[in-house]
Amino acid sequence: MYQQMIFVNLATDDVAASRKFFTELGYSINPQFSNDDCSCVVISDTIIAMLLSKQRYADFTKKEIADSTKTSEVLICLSAESREKVDELVEKAVAAGGTAHDDIQDQGFMYGRSFDDLDGHSWEVVWMDPAAVQG
């Protein structure tokens, strides 16, 4: 059965530093689609983050590349299997050089935190109680 995938393409100032950051979060790199201008970060079987040098990113768009430290160009949200896993990923991101946001969202059935990566891209991590999702 076909599983649709998502490839999130993000511009980065330093491909090597971004590659190191995401491997420190526990993600792997697919070397088949990685080189000095690009790093293919495998988040799951269906989620891939392509970290592209700004020069390479510009090959795919005619638009100005956003300065993600000043402008929000996208909010990327990843699910987590528990509240503890939310905290764990954000803490790993901070230890690897990212910046945590202070706004923890705790609504009982849903818990989330967020961080910015080395280039200022915003990542949210959220857990939802499976019972709340079902009904």
Phi, psi and omega in degrees: 000137181290133173244118178292142181244163173235134176242108179268118180261124182232135176281140180224148176283334186215099183301314182298316180294320178294320177301313180298316179304309184288330175290329176291340175277352178105004180270155180259164178248132175271105185293338180298329183243027181234146174202197182294336182261354188202144175228126181264104183265122180268108180272320175203183179298337184238003181234122180233134172253121176263111180265111188247138171302154181299327178295318180289319179303320181297340176293343185254356182211151174261355180281157174296139178280127182293144170275098188290354173278344182239337186233138175272113180260338180193149170246119181259126182241126177248141176277157176227154185279348179199168175300319181298322179291328174299306181300318182300315181293318179295319178295322176297318180298317179294317179297331181273000177113000178282178182236121178282147172271147182281346187274089174282133179253110180236105180248022180082289180280347181220138182223130181212152174220169180214162178211160171255140176281189184299333181263003179090006175291135184269127179239127174255146176233126187224142172244137173235137177298123181304327179295326180288327180290324183287338181177000000 
